[in-house]
Amino acid sequence: MLRTVIIIFFVFIGVLACTNGILQELGQSSLSTNCSLNATNFVLGQSSFSTNSAGSSNAGLSSPGGVACYANKVLVADTASHRVMIWNNPSSNGPIVDVVLGHLLTSGNAVNDGVGTQNYTFNIPNEVAVAGSRVIVSDESNQRVLVWNSFPTYTGQPADLVLGQTTFTGNSVHGGASPDYWNFWSPNGVYWDGNKLFVASRSQNRIMIWNSFPTNNAQPADVIVGQPDGTSTGGATTASGLTQPRRVFSDGTRLYVSDSSNNRVLIWNNIPTSDGTPADVVLGQPNFISNTSNNGGLSASSLSSPQGLYSDGEKLWVVDSGTRRILVWNSSPSSNFTAANAVYGQQGSFTTGLSNNPSLGYPGLSSPQDIFRVGTSFLIADTSNNRVLYFPPF
């Protein structure tokens, strides 16, 4: 009897340990990045901070749109070269890439690698995210999101899962069907918060939420934000509508959306659980029905085509792409049109929006699109400068 009890106890402990391991792996979000880089600052895609040429070599970048990090690996959606670049523990300027997704070679910029839509190719990859060791890429002009169930280790590695299409060779808007919970039109931002997957389907003017990580091709979303249901797609400037949303982020409690063509960021104080839930707070506009770029003039409260988002659960960072800056709120705003507390990329001024201010060299920015926190430092996709910057906190 005692022996049986002991055996059952150890079996239970083993199952519990295994289950916890699985949950920890699946629950790993970009918020708790599990990422560490052994460097103070560096630039990817350029040999120095004073150059900005586009390139499709094994060390170049061309309009990088998204950036993420896993362990000591940096992932960059090299949008105009139709590939995702992966560096293992970069620490110096302009290193050669270690792994490339989207092409069979580490150099090149052909759409779909010149072979048509396949299980490894891209046509305008805009954003990359991590979910534990999984990698998620929005493949915008192929109208899909690709998923690698384990971290890619070799160039040209095919994806394991496709969302938005029923096969890996499909690339039609709405998956060749009518708008529904399973398909996209120009998917852009992707994010995993440890429990839910979020995708900004830009031209459907909506955010799609999966309440757990998808395991099947073309798996439908559970919740739609920005539309009253899964079949509506019209843009709107309201508390419950969106127009061309670009990026999405969640700290596990709140939901943040860059509603780019409305020149605002919307905040839901709790992640919506039903379609069409209205936002609680708007940044960049004094109310939910205005959408003027830099409303009231360029200031600490205004926005122009916001893109990347990050929050640590307290502070909020917004990549204000149209004014070539990053705005920082010291706490998550609770009222509309709240002014930011700090600005990066404009020499501390809230009333300038110059490209590469004061110069191309670090810390100038030109149409940045994404931000990713690594410890207390940041990776920034400085898109029009064809580079990714890594530097200390701000």
Order of alpha helices (4+ residues) and beta strands (2+ residues): alpha-beta-beta-beta-beta-beta-beta-beta-beta-beta-beta-beta-beta-beta-beta-beta-beta-beta-beta-beta-beta-beta-beta-beta-beta
